[in-house]
Amino acid sequence: MIDVRVPLAVGEVARRCGVTIATVHFYEAKGLIHGQRNAGNQRRYSRDILRRIAIIKIAQRAGIPLATIKGALDQLSFGRPLTARDWTQLSTIWRDMLDERIRSLSQLRDQLDGCIGCGCLSMDDCPLRNPGDHLQQLGAGAVLLEKDPAPPGD
């Protein structure tokens, strides 16, 4: 029988989560997980870390930046297993982010289709254009892709 009060060594956490020891240390350095030092100065982790790392891996696979993952996890208490309610809270936030990313990538894909045929990036026909630099006051970069605004004066 497993004693859930016995903390796990870093190697055991890594093995159980399917990550490297370096990844466990990286997550801790980034503040995503926390461990404690035992009397022999070795890192030990409570078992709730296993679920926390599983959630981190899922979020990373979905393309959620680590800073965003950390911000979301910081809203939850350390030292207790994450619950279904916690997961619902996290996944709702991340679902909205993913929906926006999907919308943005679909828009980019659709705009690129017009340019792929000729490859010329024509200033007359390309939907990615910014003729006369009319959008410069809206900021740097590809503001047509990011905001899809109408040029001033339109």
N, CA, C and O atoms as a DFTB+ gen file, in Angstrom:
616 C
 N C O
     1  1       0.843      -1.183       0.000
     2  2       0.000       0.000       0.000
     3  2       0.886       1.242       0.000
     4  3       1.876       1.312       0.728
     5  1       0.520       2.213      -0.819
     6  2       1.291       3.439      -0.946
     7  2       0.851       4.422       0.132
     8  3      -0.338       4.674       0.327
     9  1       1.834       4.962       0.817
    10  2       1.569       5.993       1.814
    11  2       1.603       7.343       1.108
    12  3       2.672       7.803       0.706
    13  1       0.454       7.978       0.953
    14  2       0.359       9.234       0.206
    15  2       1.033      10.397       0.929
    16  3       1.211      11.472       0.357
    17  1       1.404      10.176       2.180
    18  2       2.081      11.238       2.927
    19  2       3.580      11.265       2.656
    20  3       4.242      12.258       2.958
    21  1       4.126      10.185       2.089
    22  2       5.555      10.111       1.813
    23  2       5.852      10.903       0.540
    24  3       5.327      10.586      -0.528
    25  1       6.689      11.928       0.654
    26  2       6.995      12.728      -0.529
    27  2       7.828      11.940      -1.543
    28  3       8.483      10.953      -1.208
    29  1       7.781      12.401      -2.772
    30  2       8.463      11.722      -3.874
    31  2       9.790      12.397      -4.191
    32  3       9.915      13.620      -4.125
    33  1      10.776      11.578      -4.536
    34  2      12.055      12.099      -5.007
    35  2      11.876      12.625      -6.424
    36  3      10.929      12.246      -7.113
    37  1      12.774      13.490      -6.859
    38  2      12.676      14.103      -8.177
    39  2      12.678      13.048      -9.282
    40  3      11.953      13.194     -10.267
    41  1      13.466      12.004      -9.140
    42  2      13.496      10.944     -10.144
    43  2      12.171      10.213     -10.255
    44  3      11.742       9.857     -11.353
    45  1      11.527       9.992      -9.131
    46  2      10.225       9.330      -9.126
    47  2       9.160      10.227      -9.766
    48  3       8.314       9.746     -10.520
    49  1       9.201      11.512      -9.469
    50  2       8.266      12.457     -10.094
    51  2       8.468      12.434     -11.599
    52  3       7.501      12.338     -12.354
    53  1       9.710      12.520     -12.040
    54  2      10.016      12.522     -13.474
    55  2       9.521      11.236     -14.134
    56  3       8.887      11.283     -15.188
    57  1       9.805      10.096     -13.522
    58  2       9.391       8.809     -14.085
    59  2       7.875       8.708     -14.170
    60  3       7.336       8.295     -15.196
    61  1       7.195       9.078     -13.113
    62  2       5.732       8.969     -13.079
    63  2       5.052       9.925     -14.039
    64  3       3.967       9.633     -14.541
    65  1       5.682      11.072     -14.301
    66  2       5.076      12.079     -15.182
    67  2       5.532      11.960     -16.628
    68  3       4.979      12.624     -17.505
    69  1       6.529      11.128     -16.891
    70  2       7.022      10.986     -18.249
    71  2       7.825      12.185     -18.727
    72  3       7.803      12.523     -19.910
    73  1       8.528      12.820     -17.815
    74  2       9.398      13.946     -18.153
    75  2      10.796      13.649     -17.620
    76  3      11.000      12.680     -16.889
    77  1      11.745      14.484     -17.990
    78  2      13.102      14.318     -17.472
    79  2      13.228      14.994     -16.112
    80  3      12.410      15.834     -15.736
    81  1      14.254      14.615     -15.396
    82  2      14.547      15.273     -14.117
    83  2      14.803      16.762     -14.364
    84  3      14.391      17.612     -13.574
    85  1      15.485      17.062     -15.466
    86  2      15.744      18.467     -15.798
    87  2      14.438      19.237     -15.987
    88  3      14.350      20.410     -15.623
    89  1      13.430      18.585     -16.551
    90  2      12.136      19.246     -16.737
    91  2      11.493      19.547     -15.392
    92  3      10.933      20.627     -15.204
    93  1      11.564      18.616     -14.463
    94  2      11.014      18.851     -13.122
    95  2      11.709      20.052     -12.489
    96  3      11.061      20.931     -11.922
    97  1      13.038      20.076     -12.595
    98  2      13.785      21.213     -12.035
    99  2      13.425      22.520     -12.753
   100  3      13.317      23.568     -12.118
   101  1      13.241      22.455     -14.069
   102  2      12.864      23.635     -14.850
   103  2      11.505      24.162     -14.401
   104  3      11.340      25.364     -14.188
   105  1      10.532      23.264     -14.258
   106  2       9.203      23.679     -13.795
   107  2       9.301      24.341     -12.422
   108  3       8.614      25.325     -12.148
   109  1      10.146      23.802     -11.578
   110  2      10.289      24.389     -10.242
   111  2      10.961      25.760     -10.329
   112  3      10.548      26.699      -9.647
   113  1      11.985      25.876     -11.158
   114  2      12.678      27.159     -11.321
   115  2      11.721      28.229     -11.858
   116  3      11.860      29.407     -11.527
   117  1      10.761      27.826     -12.677
   118  2       9.785      28.759     -13.245
   119  2       8.620      29.025     -12.290
   120  3       7.750      29.839     -12.600
   121  1       8.589      28.357     -11.139
   122  2       7.528      28.580     -10.162
   123  2       6.239      27.839     -10.453
   124  3       5.203      28.146      -9.863
   125  1       6.286      26.864     -11.359
   126  2       5.093      26.090     -11.696
   127  2       4.798      25.023     -10.656
   128  3       3.640      24.670     -10.431
   129  1       5.840      24.511     -10.024
   130  2       5.698      23.515      -8.961
   131  2       6.627      23.912      -7.818
   132  3       7.528      24.734      -7.979
   133  1       6.385      23.315      -6.678
   134  2       7.220      23.574      -5.504
   135  2       7.601      22.254      -4.862
   136  3       6.812      21.309      -4.831
   137  1       8.812      22.203      -4.355
   138  2       9.279      21.052      -3.596
   139  2       9.875      21.535      -2.288
   140  3       9.963      22.734      -2.024
   141  1      10.282      20.573      -1.478
   142  2      10.937      20.896      -0.214
   143  2      12.234      20.102      -0.145
   144  3      12.397      19.095      -0.833
   145  1      13.142      20.564       0.683
   146  2      14.388      19.838       0.914
   147  2      14.224      18.989       2.169
   148  3      13.665      19.435       3.171
   149  1      14.727      17.741       2.094
   150  2      14.682      16.886       3.279
   151  2      15.944      17.102       4.106
   152  3      16.758      17.968       3.784
   153  1      16.111      16.317       5.173
   154  2      17.259      16.466       6.063
   155  2      18.575      16.226       5.327
   156  3      19.607      16.773       5.715
   157  1      18.548      15.415       4.270
   158  2      19.749      15.147       3.474
   159  2      19.923      16.149       2.336
   160  3      20.753      15.931       1.452
   161  1      19.160      17.242       2.337
   162  2      19.212      18.307       1.349
   163  2      18.789      17.849      -0.050
   164  3      19.219      18.424      -1.050
   165  1      17.958      16.827      -0.117
   166  2      17.436      16.358      -1.398
   167  2      16.036      16.924      -1.604
   168  3      15.282      17.117      -0.651
   169  1      15.703      17.187      -2.869
   170  2      14.380      17.711      -3.195
   171  2      13.338      16.609      -3.047
   172  3      13.560      15.467      -3.449
   173  1      12.211      16.967      -2.469
   174  2      11.082      16.058      -2.330
   175  2       9.819      16.810      -2.725
   176  3       9.700      18.019      -2.523
   177  1       8.878      16.060      -3.295
   178  2       7.653      16.655      -3.818
   179  2       6.451      15.894      -3.291
   180  3       6.461      14.666      -3.206
   181  1       5.418      16.643      -2.940
   182  2       4.176      15.993      -2.525
   183  2       3.504      15.398      -3.763
   184  3       3.782      15.818      -4.886
   185  1       2.638      14.441      -3.560
   186  2       2.024      13.716      -4.669
   187  2       1.086      14.574      -5.521
   188  3       0.790      14.221      -6.662
   189  1       0.624      15.683      -4.980
   190  2      -0.234      16.554      -5.784
   191  2       0.527      17.148      -6.970
   192  3      -0.089      17.640      -7.915
   193  1       1.842      17.106      -6.928
   194  2       2.669      17.603      -8.034
   195  2       2.437      16.779      -9.297
   196  3       2.558      17.305     -10.403
   197  1       2.106      15.504      -9.152
   198  2       1.899      14.642     -10.321
   199  2       0.776      15.177     -11.208
   200  3       0.920      15.240     -12.429
   201  1      -0.329      15.559     -10.596
   202  2      -1.448      16.090     -11.375
   203  2      -1.115      17.477     -11.917
   204  3      -1.494      17.818     -13.038
   205  1      -0.421      18.258     -11.137
   206  2      -0.037      19.606     -11.575
   207  2       0.852      19.514     -12.823
   208  3       0.662      20.270     -13.776
   209  1       1.810      18.599     -12.818
   210  2       2.681      18.434     -13.989
   211  2       1.880      17.905     -15.173
   212  3       2.130      18.314     -16.307
   213  1       0.933      17.016     -14.944
   214  2       0.087      16.524     -16.040
   215  2      -0.662      17.687     -16.688
   216  3      -0.775      17.748     -17.912
   217  1      -1.165      18.593     -15.888
   218  2      -1.891      19.761     -16.416
   219  2      -0.937      20.672     -17.178
   220  3      -1.292      21.195     -18.234
   221  1       0.262      20.865     -16.656
   222  2       1.257      21.686     -17.351
   223  2       1.554      21.084     -18.726
   224  3       1.616      21.803     -19.724
   225  1       1.736      19.765     -18.772
   226  2       2.037      19.103     -20.050
   227  2       0.882      19.244     -21.045
   228  3       1.112      19.486     -22.229
   229  1      -0.344      19.097     -20.574
   230  2      -1.510      19.252     -21.451
   231  2      -1.556      20.677     -22.005
   232  3      -1.755      20.879     -23.203
   233  1      -1.372      21.649     -21.132
   234  2      -1.419      23.049     -21.561
   235  2      -0.287      23.352     -22.551
   236  3      -0.505      24.045     -23.545
   237  1       0.909      22.841     -22.287
   238  2       2.012      23.057     -23.214
   239  2       1.711      22.433     -24.570
   240  3       1.985      23.035     -25.608
   241  1       1.158      21.250     -24.561
   242  2       0.820      20.582     -25.825
   243  2      -0.194      21.401     -26.615
   244  3      -0.186      21.378     -27.846
   245  1      -1.055      22.115     -25.923
   246  2      -2.043      22.966     -26.583
   247  2      -1.440      24.298     -27.021
   248  3      -2.120      25.117     -27.639
   249  1      -0.164      24.515     -26.700
   250  2       0.502      25.745     -27.117
   251  2       0.341      26.902     -26.159
   252  3       0.611      28.047     -26.523
   253  1      -0.092      26.629     -24.943
   254  2      -0.252      27.686     -23.947
   255  2       1.144      28.044     -23.423
   256  3       1.880      27.153     -23.001
   257  1       1.519      29.313     -23.440
   258  2       2.841      29.712     -22.941
   259  2       2.993      29.417     -21.448
   260  3       2.026      29.489     -20.691
   261  1       4.213      29.085     -21.036
   262  2       4.462      28.759     -19.631
   263  2       4.070      29.904     -18.698
   264  3       3.562      29.659     -17.604
   265  1       4.297      31.135     -19.110
   266  2       3.922      32.265     -18.250
   267  2       2.410      32.289     -18.016
   268  3       1.954      32.624     -16.922
   269  1       1.648      31.940     -19.026
   270  2       0.187      31.900     -18.896
   271  2      -0.226      30.733     -18.002
   272  3      -1.127      30.864     -17.174
   273  1       0.433      29.604     -18.174
   274  2       0.159      28.436     -17.329
   275  2       0.447      28.796     -15.880
   276  3      -0.358      28.509     -14.994
   277  1       1.591      29.422     -15.636
   278  2       1.958      29.800     -14.272
   279  2       0.929      30.753     -13.675
   280  3       0.520      30.589     -12.526
   281  1       0.510      31.750     -14.455
   282  2      -0.492      32.695     -13.958
   283  2      -1.768      32.005     -13.545
   284  3      -2.365      32.350     -12.525
   285  1      -2.194      31.028     -14.333
   286  2      -3.421      30.294     -14.010
   287  2      -3.223      29.414     -12.776
   288  3      -4.077      29.371     -11.891
   289  1      -2.094      28.717     -12.726
   290  2      -1.841      27.836     -11.581
   291  2      -1.634      28.633     -10.294
   292  3      -1.946      28.147      -9.207
   293  1      -1.118      29.835     -10.412
   294  2      -0.923      30.675      -9.218
   295  2      -2.244      31.028      -8.544
   296  3      -2.268      31.365      -7.360
   297  1      -3.341      30.952      -9.293
   298  2      -4.658      31.232      -8.725
   299  2      -5.164      30.075      -7.859
   300  3      -6.124      30.221      -7.103
   301  1      -4.493      28.917      -7.987
   302  2      -4.912      27.721      -7.247
   303  2      -3.965      27.484      -6.082
   304  3      -2.819      27.932      -6.108
   305  1      -4.433      26.788      -5.071
   306  2      -3.626      26.527      -3.885
   307  2      -2.608      25.426      -4.141
   308  3      -2.915      24.419      -4.781
   309  1      -1.392      25.625      -3.635
   310  2      -0.393      24.560      -3.643
   311  2      -0.653      23.651      -2.454
   312  3      -1.310      24.047      -1.491
   313  1      -0.143      22.452      -2.524
   314  2      -0.236      21.539      -1.398
   315  2      -1.513      20.733      -1.329
   316  3      -1.747      20.021      -0.353
   317  1      -2.341      20.836      -2.351
   318  2      -3.546      20.024      -2.403
   319  2      -3.731      19.562      -3.842
   320  3      -3.322      20.252      -4.777
   321  1      -4.337      18.411      -4.018
   322  2      -4.576      17.943      -5.391
   323  2      -5.515      18.887      -6.129
   324  3      -6.459      19.423      -5.548
   325  1      -5.249      19.080      -7.400
   326  2      -6.152      19.881      -8.218
   327  2      -7.433      19.092      -8.442
   328  3      -7.401      17.876      -8.633
   329  1      -8.532      19.777      -8.416
   330  2      -9.839      19.133      -8.502
   331  2     -10.439      19.281      -9.900
   332  3      -9.899      19.995     -10.745
   333  1     -11.544      18.610     -10.128
   334  2     -12.280      18.754     -11.388
   335  2     -12.733      20.201     -11.556
   336  3     -12.740      20.724     -12.671
   337  1     -13.102      20.835     -10.483
   338  2     -13.511      22.255     -10.542
   339  2     -12.342      23.137     -10.971
   340  3     -12.511      24.058     -11.770
   341  1     -11.146      22.847     -10.432
   342  2      -9.949      23.579     -10.840
   343  2      -9.707      23.400     -12.339
   344  3      -9.429      24.364     -13.051
   345  1      -9.817      22.153     -12.808
   346  2      -9.586      21.872     -14.220
   347  2     -10.610      22.614     -15.086
   348  3     -10.254      23.147     -16.137
   349  1     -11.850      22.653     -14.666
   350  2     -12.875      23.372     -15.420
   351  2     -12.514      24.843     -15.536
   352  3     -12.660      25.440     -16.602
   353  1     -12.049      25.422     -14.455
   354  2     -11.643      26.832     -14.445
   355  2     -10.484      27.054     -15.422
   356  3     -10.523      27.978     -16.235
   357  1      -9.463      26.214     -15.343
   358  2      -8.295      26.356     -16.220
   359  2      -8.662      26.126     -17.677
   360  3      -8.297      26.915     -18.549
   361  1      -9.377      25.051     -17.937
   362  2      -9.679      24.705     -19.327
   363  2     -10.601      25.720     -19.991
   364  3     -10.519      25.920     -21.203
   365  1     -11.468      26.360     -19.227
   366  2     -12.343      27.391     -19.797
   367  2     -11.518      28.584     -20.269
   368  3     -11.732      29.101     -21.365
   369  1     -10.591      29.010     -19.450
   370  2      -9.717      30.128     -19.819
   371  2      -8.899      29.758     -21.050
   372  3      -8.816      30.527     -22.007
   373  1      -8.299      28.576     -21.016
   374  2      -7.428      28.164     -22.117
   375  2      -8.224      27.887     -23.387
   376  3      -7.718      28.107     -24.487
   377  1      -9.439      27.416     -23.259
   378  2     -10.280      27.170     -24.440
   379  2     -10.529      28.481     -25.184
   380  3     -10.474      28.517     -26.413
   381  1     -10.799      29.542     -24.453
   382  2     -11.008      30.846     -25.076
   383  2      -9.749      31.303     -25.817
   384  3      -9.832      31.840     -26.922
   385  1      -8.588      31.089     -25.203
   386  2      -7.325      31.448     -25.856
   387  2      -7.123      30.623     -27.127
   388  3      -6.710      31.153     -28.159
   389  1      -7.413      29.339     -27.047
   390  2      -7.247      28.464     -28.212
   391  2      -8.231      28.834     -29.315
   392  3      -7.872      28.816     -30.493
   393  1      -9.455      29.167     -28.953
   394  2     -10.436      29.602     -29.957
   395  2      -9.935      30.834     -30.693
   396  3     -10.063      30.921     -31.914
   397  1      -9.370      31.783     -29.968
   398  2      -8.833      32.993     -30.598
   399  2      -7.650      32.646     -31.499
   400  3      -7.530      33.178     -32.602
   401  1      -6.782      31.760     -31.033
   402  2      -5.634      31.353     -31.855
   403  2      -6.099      30.644     -33.118
   404  3      -5.550      30.880     -34.194
   405  1      -7.097      29.782     -33.004
   406  2      -7.647      29.081     -34.174
   407  2      -8.240      30.088     -35.147
   408  3      -8.019      29.991     -36.354
   409  1      -8.997      31.060     -34.624
   410  2      -9.571      32.095     -35.486
   411  2      -8.476      32.856     -36.216
   412  3      -8.574      33.097     -37.419
   413  1      -7.441      33.230     -35.493
   414  2      -6.345      33.990     -36.078
   415  2      -5.593      33.172     -37.124
   416  3      -5.257      33.684     -38.192
   417  1      -5.331      31.909     -36.822
   418  2      -4.620      31.053     -37.784
   419  2      -5.479      30.769     -39.009
   420  3      -4.959      30.695     -40.122
   421  1      -6.775      30.609     -38.823
   422  2      -7.671      30.398     -39.969
   423  2      -7.681      31.631     -40.860
   424  3      -7.652      31.517     -42.086
   425  1      -7.721      32.800     -40.250
   426  2      -7.679      34.047     -41.013
   427  2      -6.375      34.148     -41.785
   428  3      -6.380      34.501     -42.964
   429  1      -5.268      33.846     -41.141
   430  2      -3.976      33.886     -41.810
   431  2      -3.944      32.902     -42.974
   432  3      -3.500      33.249     -44.069
   433  1      -4.407      31.689     -42.745
   434  2      -4.444      30.674     -43.798
   435  2      -5.279      31.162     -44.984
   436  3      -4.861      31.037     -46.135
   437  1      -6.440      31.708     -44.705
   438  2      -7.321      32.164     -45.769
   439  2      -6.717      33.335     -46.541
   440  3      -6.896      33.431     -47.756
   441  1      -6.011      34.216     -45.859
   442  2      -5.381      35.348     -46.542
   443  2      -4.173      34.900     -47.359
   444  3      -3.881      35.481     -48.404
   445  1      -3.476      33.879     -46.891
   446  2      -2.315      33.385     -47.628
   447  2      -2.713      32.695     -48.919
   448  3      -1.946      32.697     -49.882
   449  1      -3.895      32.105     -48.955
   450  2      -4.327      31.383     -50.155
   451  2      -4.264      32.257     -51.396
   452  3      -3.897      31.764     -52.463
   453  1      -4.606      33.530     -51.300
   454  2      -4.587      34.419     -52.451
   455  2      -3.188      34.692     -52.965
   456  3      -3.017      35.024     -54.138
   457  1      -2.191      34.560     -52.119
   458  2      -0.818      34.851     -52.521
   459  2      -0.068      33.612     -52.991
   460  3       0.890      33.735     -53.754
   461  1      -0.460      32.465     -52.575
   462  2       0.285      31.259     -52.897
   463  2       0.288      30.986     -54.395
   464  3       1.293      30.519     -54.931
   465  1      -0.825      31.269     -55.084
   466  2      -0.922      30.974     -56.518
   467  2       0.114      31.691     -57.347
   468  3       0.762      31.062     -58.183
   469  1       0.297      32.990     -57.148
   470  2       1.236      33.733     -57.979
   471  2       2.577      33.948     -57.302
   472  3       3.601      34.062     -57.977
   473  1       2.584      34.003     -55.986
   474  2       3.834      34.183     -55.260
   475  2       4.396      35.592     -55.324
   476  3       5.477      35.844     -54.791
   477  1       3.686      36.521     -55.968
   478  2       4.256      37.855     -56.173
   479  2       4.010      38.801     -55.007
   480  3       4.674      39.832     -54.900
   481  1       3.073      38.469     -54.139
   482  2       2.670      39.377     -53.062
   483  2       2.310      40.748     -53.618
   484  3       2.764      41.776     -53.115
   485  1       1.503      40.749     -54.645
   486  2       1.085      41.975     -55.332
   487  2       0.492      42.973     -54.356
   488  3      -0.334      42.613     -53.517
   489  1       0.908      44.212     -54.463
   490  2       0.359      45.265     -53.622
   491  2      -1.075      45.590     -54.021
   492  3      -1.806      46.204     -53.243
   493  1      -1.492      45.186     -55.232
   494  2      -2.864      45.448     -55.671
   495  2      -3.837      44.384     -55.189
   496  3      -4.970      44.700     -54.827
   497  1      -3.406      43.121     -55.181
   498  2      -4.331      42.033     -54.916
   499  2      -4.093      41.302     -53.595
   500  3      -4.983      40.589     -53.130
   501  1      -2.944      41.453     -52.989
   502  2      -2.599      40.656     -51.803
   503  2      -3.378      41.141     -50.581
   504  3      -3.330      42.328     -50.259
   505  1      -4.096      40.247     -49.894
   506  2      -4.837      40.660     -48.702
   507  2      -3.924      40.966     -47.514
   508  3      -4.401      41.418     -46.473
   509  1      -2.625      40.726     -47.655
   510  2      -1.690      40.993     -46.565
   511  2      -1.024      42.359     -46.709
   512  3      -0.101      42.682     -45.961
   513  1      -1.482      43.150     -47.656
   514  2      -0.811      44.410     -47.981
   515  2      -1.117      45.514     -46.970
   516  3      -2.037      45.429     -46.156
   517  1      -0.307      46.530     -47.071
   518  2      -0.493      47.754     -46.307
   519  2      -0.014      48.896     -47.196
   520  3       1.013      49.513     -46.913
   521  1      -0.752      49.184     -48.272
   522  2      -0.278      50.199     -49.219
   523  2      -0.161      51.567     -48.568
   524  3      -1.010      52.001     -47.789
   525  1       0.939      52.225     -48.930
   526  2       1.146      53.583     -48.427
   527  2       1.393      53.648     -46.932
   528  3       1.413      54.737     -46.358
   529  1       1.580      52.515     -46.296
   530  2       1.836      52.452     -44.856
   531  2       0.767      53.200     -44.059
   532  3       1.079      53.884     -43.085
   533  1      -0.503      53.065     -44.479
   534  2      -1.612      53.739     -43.798
   535  2      -1.848      53.228     -42.375
   536  3      -2.475      53.905     -41.561
   537  1      -1.348      52.047     -42.088
   538  2      -1.634      51.459     -40.780
   539  2      -0.533      51.706     -39.754
   540  3      -0.604      51.186     -38.640
   541  1       0.474      52.483     -40.107
   542  2       1.599      52.654     -39.198
   543  2       1.185      53.229     -37.847
   544  3       1.805      52.917     -36.830
   545  1       0.146      54.065     -37.821
   546  2      -0.274      54.648     -36.543
   547  2      -0.952      53.629     -35.620
   548  3      -1.148      53.905     -34.437
   549  1      -1.311      52.455     -36.153
   550  2      -1.925      51.425     -35.317
   551  2      -0.897      50.527     -34.646
   552  3      -1.253      49.671     -33.837
   553  1       0.368      50.715     -34.976
   554  2       1.410      49.939     -34.326
   555  2       2.317      49.253     -35.320
   556  3       2.081      49.269     -36.528
   557  1       3.358      48.653     -34.783
   558  2       4.338      47.956     -35.601
   559  2       3.860      46.551     -35.908
   560  3       2.999      46.005     -35.218
   561  1       4.426      45.980     -36.943
   562  2       4.133      44.590     -37.265
   563  2       2.946      44.444     -38.195
   564  3       2.480      45.407     -38.802
   565  1       2.477      43.231     -38.287
   566  2       1.406      42.881     -39.225
   567  2       0.041      43.169     -38.610
   568  3      -0.689      42.255     -38.226
   569  1      -0.287      44.445     -38.525
   570  2      -1.533      44.821     -37.860
   571  2      -2.765      44.327     -38.615
   572  3      -3.813      44.126     -38.001
   573  1      -2.668      44.128     -39.926
   574  2      -3.798      43.562     -40.660
   575  2      -4.081      42.141     -40.196
   576  3      -5.238      41.731     -40.109
   577  1      -3.044      41.405     -39.906
   578  2      -3.227      40.028     -39.448
   579  2      -3.681      39.971     -38.005
   580  3      -4.488      39.118     -37.634
   581  1      -3.170      40.869     -37.198
   582  2      -3.452      40.823     -35.766
   583  2      -4.812      41.398     -35.404
   584  3      -5.480      40.896     -34.500
   585  1      -5.231      42.462     -36.111
   586  2      -6.458      43.149     -35.720
   587  2      -7.510      43.148     -36.812
   588  3      -8.695      43.340     -36.541
   589  1      -7.077      42.932     -38.051
   590  2      -7.948      42.964     -39.213
   591  2      -8.752      44.269     -39.273
   592  3      -9.961      44.251     -39.503
   593  1      -8.054      45.422     -39.059
   594  2      -8.775      46.694     -39.118
   595  2      -8.929      47.178     -40.554
   596  3      -8.217      46.731     -41.453
   597  1      -9.851      48.083     -40.752
   598  2      -9.945      48.769     -42.023
   599  2      -8.952      49.911     -41.992
   600  3      -8.819      50.562     -40.956
   601  1      -8.242      50.186     -43.087
   602  2      -7.299      51.298     -43.096
   603  2      -8.019      52.610     -42.791
   604  3      -9.180      52.782     -43.163
   605  1      -7.331      53.538     -42.112
   606  2      -7.952      54.825     -41.811
   607  2      -8.467      55.484     -43.076
   608  3      -7.810      55.428     -44.115
   609  1      -9.602      56.090     -43.003
   610  2     -10.193      56.777     -44.133
   611  2     -11.109      55.898     -44.946
   612  3     -11.772      56.398     -45.854
   613  1     -11.179      54.601     -44.663
   614  2     -12.065      53.684     -45.385
   615  2     -13.441      53.713     -44.795
   616  3     -14.331      53.005     -45.268
